[in-house]
Amino acid sequence: MKKKTLFLIFFTGVFLLAGCSQPSKPASTSTGSSEEKQVETTAARDAETIVNNVMVGGTKISFNNTEFNRMSDGQFKEHELWGTFESDNFPGVHVQLDVSDMTTDAYGTIAEYQLADVQWQESEQVYLLGLMEEAVQLSKDGKAKMYKGRTGDVLISVAIFSEKKLTDQELLALESLVSGIKLEYTG
């Protein structure tokens, strides 16, 4: 009986030690980047292009562009910001955000504010953000649509455009982007 008890204690101890120890990891070989680093880099890059609490003039702007979170071009300045964004869910479609304050030439009536080299239909008044002046305008070829709004301090526009005619889903994406804009006058 003593041999069986000793054997049982020994056998149980070996299993406990084996269960508590960490398995050895194989040596990693470096090929320049690992999957973990690529994921972290992508997440960091995407997070950098989210427009959140950016000041233009005396207005703080947050633009919920988590869907279109890859900035292909852009610049954030004291008196204006602009950026062109892309999305994995809408290949070939771009969103352009432009915000300028009263000190820039772009600030003026929204009827005159248009993207260059695009033939536009008449603009329609909308009330999406409750600003002083708001309108949407579709291009004649259906490949671009722009929301534009003006407060006493800033002019803001969000345009969605593509090489092909925009689908209903893409047009709804513009409305969703616009409704996610937060403007707070702090001046």
Helices and strands as residue ranges (DSSP letters): H 2-20, H 35-48, E 51-56, E 59-63, E 70-76, E 80-86, E 93-101, E 124-125, E 133-138, E 144-150, E 154-162, H 168-179, E 182-185
